[in-house]
Amino acid sequence: MHTWTTPVPVNTEKLQRAIFVLETLNSTHSKLVLEALTEHRSNTFLELMMYTGLNTDELDLQLERLCSTGAVKLEERSWQPRFWVDEKRLSGLVACARALAQGSGF
């Protein structure tokens, strides 16, 4: 924890986490993945590659980042995992991002 010149101590881990979430949700590739998942409900990795046009490395990175934010969930099914959007979590993240963009407190 650093205090720099702020009157209140700042928890840099939480700040870094918030920045990570905002950067992830603002990414063009993440938006492609979220749109595909929203439109088709639940998708496998291969289906997402077809819908988004992303290569395996980029799609893997975006899914990992989105899963770590909680906006996308991974569900193990039989032989191939499926991904889906946690709409409640995503709407909460979007609400927080809007509040930050407007400069208001929570």
N, CA and C atoms as a LAMMPS dump frame, in Angstrom:
ITEM: TIMESTEP
0
ITEM: NUMBER OF ATOMS
318
ITEM: BOX BOUNDS ff ff ff
-5.0000000000000000e+02 5.0000000000000000e+02
-5.0000000000000000e+02 5.0000000000000000e+02
-5.0000000000000000e+02 5.0000000000000000e+02
ITEM: ATOMS id mol type element x y z
1 1 1 N 0.844 -1.17 0
2 1 2 C 0 0 0
3 1 3 C 0.897 1.243 0
4 2 1 N 0.585 2.19 -0.893
5 2 2 C 1.335 3.428 -0.992
6 2 3 C 0.439 4.604 -0.627
7 3 1 N 1.036 5.627 -0.045
8 3 2 C 0.24 6.807 0.294
9 3 3 C 0.524 7.971 -0.642
10 4 1 N 1.663 7.979 -1.309
11 4 2 C 2.047 9.071 -2.2
12 4 3 C 1.698 10.408 -1.562
13 5 1 N 0.918 11.224 -2.246
14 5 2 C 0.538 12.517 -1.681
15 5 3 C -0.968 12.592 -1.427
16 6 1 N -1.605 11.444 -1.371
17 6 2 C -3.042 11.442 -1.128
18 6 3 C -3.31 11.51 0.371
19 7 1 N -4.413 12.135 0.769
20 7 2 C -4.727 12.232 2.187
21 7 3 C -5.154 10.897 2.796
22 8 1 N -5.579 9.961 1.941
23 8 2 C -6.028 8.65 2.4
24 8 3 C -5.145 7.592 1.741
25 9 1 N -4.705 6.581 2.49
26 9 2 C -3.9 5.52 1.87
27 9 3 C -4.635 4.854 0.708
28 10 1 N -3.904 4.525 -0.333
29 10 2 C -4.484 3.916 -1.524
30 10 3 C -4.043 2.462 -1.598
31 11 1 N -4.983 1.586 -1.809
32 11 2 C -4.671 0.174 -1.97
33 11 3 C -4.371 -0.053 -3.444
34 12 1 N -3.097 -0.176 -3.801
35 12 2 C -2.709 -0.279 -5.206
36 12 3 C -3.175 -1.579 -5.839
37 13 1 N -3.328 -2.643 -5.052
38 13 2 C -3.807 -3.901 -5.623
39 13 3 C -5.233 -3.749 -6.152
40 14 1 N -6.083 -3.101 -5.392
41 14 2 C -7.464 -2.886 -5.838
42 14 3 C -7.507 -1.942 -7.035
43 15 1 N -6.661 -0.94 -7.007
44 15 2 C -6.6 -0.002 -8.123
45 15 3 C -6.117 -0.695 -9.392
46 16 1 N -5.093 -1.52 -9.269
47 16 2 C -4.592 -2.267 -10.423
48 16 3 C -5.652 -3.234 -10.944
49 17 1 N -6.395 -3.85 -10.055
50 17 2 C -7.462 -4.771 -10.456
51 17 3 C -8.56 -4.019 -11.214
52 18 1 N -8.936 -2.855 -10.722
53 18 2 C -9.963 -2.052 -11.384
54 18 3 C -9.508 -1.626 -12.774
55 19 1 N -8.263 -1.227 -12.899
56 19 2 C -7.718 -0.837 -14.201
57 19 3 C -7.719 -2.038 -15.146
58 20 1 N -7.321 -3.206 -14.641
59 20 2 C -7.32 -4.431 -15.45
60 20 3 C -8.722 -4.733 -15.985
61 21 1 N -9.722 -4.646 -15.119
62 21 2 C -11.103 -4.931 -15.529
63 21 3 C -11.556 -3.937 -16.587
64 22 1 N -11.292 -2.657 -16.372
65 22 2 C -11.7 -1.64 -17.347
66 22 3 C -10.99 -1.824 -18.684
67 23 1 N -9.7 -2.113 -18.655
68 23 2 C -8.96 -2.329 -19.901
69 23 3 C -9.479 -3.567 -20.629
70 24 1 N -9.788 -4.608 -19.886
71 24 2 C -10.305 -5.832 -20.494
72 24 3 C -11.639 -5.584 -21.164
73 25 1 N -12.552 -4.927 -20.468
74 25 2 C -13.876 -4.684 -21.035
75 25 3 C -13.836 -3.69 -22.192
76 26 1 N -12.821 -2.841 -22.229
77 26 2 C -12.707 -1.841 -23.281
78 26 3 C -11.975 -2.369 -24.515
79 27 1 N -11.386 -3.54 -24.434
80 27 2 C -10.636 -4.12 -25.542
81 27 3 C -11.562 -4.475 -26.705
82 28 1 N -11.112 -4.186 -27.916
83 28 2 C -11.882 -4.503 -29.12
84 28 3 C -12.122 -6.004 -29.226
85 29 1 N -11.102 -6.788 -28.93
86 29 2 C -11.236 -8.242 -29.018
87 29 3 C -12.197 -8.775 -27.958
88 30 1 N -12.159 -8.201 -26.766
89 30 2 C -13.088 -8.63 -25.713
90 30 3 C -14.524 -8.327 -26.114
91 31 1 N -14.724 -7.197 -26.75
92 31 2 C -16.071 -6.843 -27.202
93 31 3 C -16.58 -7.847 -28.226
94 32 1 N -15.699 -8.298 -29.13
95 32 2 C -16.083 -9.325 -30.109
96 32 3 C -16.528 -10.611 -29.399
97 33 1 N -15.756 -11.016 -28.419
98 33 2 C -16.065 -12.245 -27.675
99 33 3 C -17.381 -12.087 -26.924
100 34 1 N -17.566 -10.965 -26.251
101 34 2 C -18.799 -10.738 -25.494
102 34 3 C -20.017 -10.694 -26.412
103 35 1 N -19.882 -10.063 -27.573
104 35 2 C -20.99 -10.015 -28.534
105 35 3 C -21.355 -11.422 -29.012
106 36 1 N -20.334 -12.222 -29.333
107 36 2 C -20.591 -13.59 -29.797
108 36 3 C -21.256 -14.424 -28.702
109 37 1 N -20.786 -14.278 -27.48
110 37 2 C -21.371 -15.035 -26.375
111 37 3 C -22.794 -14.578 -26.069
112 38 1 N -23.046 -13.301 -26.168
113 38 2 C -24.384 -12.779 -25.908
114 38 3 C -25.364 -13.229 -26.988
115 39 1 N -24.904 -13.212 -28.22
116 39 2 C -25.762 -13.587 -29.341
117 39 3 C -26.059 -15.08 -29.378
118 40 1 N -25.07 -15.906 -29.047
119 40 2 C -25.226 -17.354 -29.186
120 40 3 C -25.301 -18.092 -27.85
121 41 1 N -25.465 -17.376 -26.77
122 41 2 C -25.608 -17.921 -25.419
123 41 3 C -24.356 -18.621 -24.909
124 42 1 N -24.156 -19.861 -25.275
125 42 2 C -23.046 -20.661 -24.765
126 42 3 C -22.253 -21.19 -25.955
127 43 1 N -20.932 -21.01 -25.91
128 43 2 C -20.108 -21.395 -27.046
129 43 3 C -18.877 -22.171 -26.617
130 44 1 N -18.418 -23.02 -27.515
131 44 2 C -17.138 -23.685 -27.318
132 44 3 C -16.041 -22.764 -27.84
133 45 1 N -14.811 -23.133 -27.578
134 45 2 C -13.669 -22.35 -28.046
135 45 3 C -13.671 -22.263 -29.568
136 46 1 N -13.919 -23.384 -30.232
137 46 2 C -13.917 -23.418 -31.697
138 46 3 C -15.027 -22.539 -32.277
139 47 1 N -16.204 -22.597 -31.679
140 47 2 C -17.304 -21.744 -32.14
141 47 3 C -16.947 -20.278 -31.989
142 48 1 N -16.331 -19.923 -30.878
143 48 2 C -15.923 -18.533 -30.669
144 48 3 C -14.876 -18.095 -31.69
145 49 1 N -13.978 -19.003 -32.057
146 49 2 C -12.993 -18.669 -33.093
147 49 3 C -13.691 -18.337 -34.401
148 50 1 N -14.709 -19.106 -34.75
149 50 2 C -15.44 -18.865 -36
150 50 3 C -16.223 -17.547 -35.939
151 51 1 N -16.904 -17.296 -34.83
152 51 2 C -17.731 -16.098 -34.713
153 51 3 C -16.909 -14.814 -34.647
154 52 1 N -15.765 -14.872 -33.963
155 52 2 C -14.977 -13.654 -33.744
156 52 3 C -13.896 -13.431 -34.788
157 53 1 N -13.399 -14.505 -35.382
158 53 2 C -12.297 -14.388 -36.335
159 53 3 C -10.942 -14.211 -35.673
160 54 1 N -10.88 -14.414 -34.363
161 54 2 C -9.621 -14.272 -33.644
162 54 3 C -8.802 -15.556 -33.75
163 55 1 N -7.478 -15.42 -33.725
164 55 2 C -6.634 -16.609 -33.73
165 55 3 C -6.653 -17.244 -32.338
166 56 1 N -6.123 -18.45 -32.234
167 56 2 C -6.215 -19.198 -30.973
168 56 3 C -5.537 -18.488 -29.807
169 57 1 N -4.365 -17.902 -30.058
170 57 2 C -3.649 -17.234 -28.965
171 57 3 C -4.409 -16.02 -28.454
172 58 1 N -4.911 -15.202 -29.376
173 58 2 C -5.644 -13.993 -28.965
174 58 3 C -6.951 -14.347 -28.272
175 59 1 N -7.671 -15.324 -28.801
176 59 2 C -8.93 -15.738 -28.191
177 59 3 C -8.685 -16.336 -26.805
178 60 1 N -7.655 -17.147 -26.678
179 60 2 C -7.31 -17.729 -25.389
180 60 3 C -7.001 -16.639 -24.365
181 61 1 N -6.241 -15.634 -24.772
182 61 2 C -5.91 -14.519 -23.888
183 61 3 C -7.159 -13.756 -23.473
184 62 1 N -8.032 -13.454 -24.423
185 62 2 C -9.24 -12.696 -24.106
186 62 3 C -10.175 -13.486 -23.197
187 63 1 N -10.325 -14.78 -23.448
188 63 2 C -11.179 -15.596 -22.584
189 63 3 C -10.613 -15.686 -21.174
190 64 1 N -9.298 -15.824 -21.078
191 64 2 C -8.661 -15.868 -19.757
192 64 3 C -8.904 -14.57 -18.999
193 65 1 N -8.742 -13.444 -19.69
194 65 2 C -8.949 -12.147 -19.045
195 65 3 C -10.419 -11.95 -18.659
196 66 1 N -11.333 -12.294 -19.576
197 66 2 C -12.754 -12.127 -19.285
198 66 3 C -13.211 -13.045 -18.153
199 67 1 N -12.686 -14.253 -18.114
200 67 2 C -13.03 -15.172 -17.017
201 67 3 C -12.5 -14.641 -15.685
202 68 1 N -11.329 -14.025 -15.71
203 68 2 C -10.772 -13.502 -14.456
204 68 3 C -11.544 -12.283 -13.952
205 69 1 N -12.249 -11.577 -14.831
206 69 2 C -13.089 -10.462 -14.385
207 69 3 C -14.422 -10.953 -13.827
208 70 1 N -14.796 -12.178 -14.185
209 70 2 C -16.079 -12.719 -13.751
210 70 3 C -17.19 -12.474 -14.749
211 71 1 N -16.91 -11.74 -15.825
212 71 2 C -17.93 -11.445 -16.83
213 71 3 C -18.263 -12.674 -17.667
214 72 1 N -17.298 -13.569 -17.825
215 72 2 C -17.501 -14.798 -18.59
216 72 3 C -17.207 -15.98 -17.672
217 73 1 N -18.036 -16.988 -17.778
218 73 2 C -17.877 -18.197 -16.977
219 73 3 C -17.504 -19.362 -17.878
220 74 1 N -16.732 -20.261 -17.321
221 74 2 C -16.31 -21.483 -18.007
222 74 3 C -17.07 -22.644 -17.402
223 75 1 N -17.708 -23.417 -18.251
224 75 2 C -18.477 -24.571 -17.796
225 75 3 C -17.913 -25.818 -18.459
226 76 1 N -17.435 -26.749 -17.639
227 76 2 C -16.892 -28.006 -18.157
228 76 3 C -18.048 -28.926 -18.526
229 77 1 N -18.103 -29.281 -19.799
230 77 2 C -19.131 -30.208 -20.282
231 77 3 C -18.467 -31.299 -21.085
232 78 1 N -18.838 -32.496 -20.803
233 78 2 C -18.342 -33.693 -21.488
234 78 3 C -16.923 -33.525 -22.027
235 79 1 N -16.756 -33.381 -23.299
236 79 2 C -15.411 -33.369 -23.877
237 79 3 C -14.916 -31.978 -24.237
238 80 1 N -15.781 -30.982 -24.22
239 80 2 C -15.348 -29.646 -24.603
240 80 3 C -15.982 -28.592 -23.689
241 81 1 N -15.161 -27.739 -23.083
242 81 2 C -15.718 -26.692 -22.209
243 81 3 C -16.522 -25.671 -23.01
244 82 1 N -17.484 -25.054 -22.327
245 82 2 C -18.31 -24.02 -22.95
246 82 3 C -18.189 -22.739 -22.136
247 83 1 N -18.306 -21.626 -22.817
248 83 2 C -18.206 -20.309 -22.201
249 83 3 C -19.553 -19.615 -22.318
250 84 1 N -19.899 -18.847 -21.298
251 84 2 C -21.133 -18.077 -21.312
252 84 3 C -20.948 -16.798 -20.509
253 85 1 N -21.799 -15.822 -20.789
254 85 2 C -21.72 -14.519 -20.121
255 85 3 C -22.517 -14.562 -18.828
256 86 1 N -21.895 -14.107 -17.743
257 86 2 C -22.602 -13.923 -16.482
258 86 3 C -23.18 -12.505 -16.545
259 87 1 N -24.413 -12.424 -17.004
260 87 2 C -25.021 -11.123 -17.279
261 87 3 C -25.148 -10.248 -16.037
262 88 1 N -25.398 -10.851 -14.902
263 88 2 C -25.51 -10.074 -13.664
264 88 3 C -24.166 -9.423 -13.318
265 89 1 N -23.099 -10.201 -13.399
266 89 2 C -21.758 -9.683 -13.108
267 89 3 C -21.352 -8.623 -14.133
268 90 1 N -21.626 -8.893 -15.426
269 90 2 C -21.264 -7.948 -16.471
270 90 3 C -22.012 -6.631 -16.313
271 91 1 N -23.285 -6.689 -15.985
272 91 2 C -24.046 -5.448 -15.814
273 91 3 C -23.54 -4.656 -14.613
274 92 1 N -23.097 -5.347 -13.565
275 92 2 C -22.498 -4.668 -12.411
276 92 3 C -21.191 -3.979 -12.778
277 93 1 N -20.366 -4.653 -13.567
278 93 2 C -19.1 -4.056 -14.013
279 93 3 C -19.347 -2.85 -14.904
280 94 1 N -20.325 -2.954 -15.776
281 94 2 C -20.657 -1.839 -16.67
282 94 3 C -21.178 -0.646 -15.867
283 95 1 N -21.988 -0.906 -14.86
284 95 2 C -22.514 0.17 -14.019
285 95 3 C -21.369 0.891 -13.292
286 96 1 N -20.409 0.13 -12.789
287 96 2 C -19.256 0.734 -12.112
288 96 3 C -18.43 1.566 -13.093
289 97 1 N -18.236 1.044 -14.295
290 97 2 C -17.462 1.767 -15.314
291 97 3 C -18.161 3.067 -15.69
292 98 1 N -19.474 3.03 -15.817
293 98 2 C -20.229 4.259 -16.14
294 98 3 C -20.093 5.285 -15.016
295 99 1 N -20.184 4.825 -13.787
296 99 2 C -20.058 5.742 -12.64
297 99 3 C -18.679 6.366 -12.62
298 100 1 N -17.644 5.597 -12.905
299 100 2 C -16.295 6.137 -12.959
300 100 3 C -16.14 7.144 -14.091
301 101 1 N -16.745 6.836 -15.234
302 101 2 C -16.657 7.746 -16.386
303 101 3 C -17.352 9.069 -16.117
304 102 1 N -18.396 9.038 -15.318
305 102 2 C -19.121 10.258 -14.986
306 102 3 C -18.49 11.012 -13.822
307 103 1 N -17.52 10.37 -13.173
308 103 2 C -16.831 11.027 -12.067
309 103 3 C -17.574 11.002 -10.759
310 104 1 N -18.593 10.179 -10.654
311 104 2 C -19.347 10.126 -9.404
312 104 3 C -18.859 8.981 -8.533
313 105 1 N -19.178 9.073 -7.278
314 105 2 C -18.826 8.015 -6.337
315 105 3 C -19.845 6.92 -6.368
316 106 1 N -19.541 5.808 -5.733
317 106 2 C -20.494 4.688 -5.709
318 106 3 C -21.374 4.796 -4.501
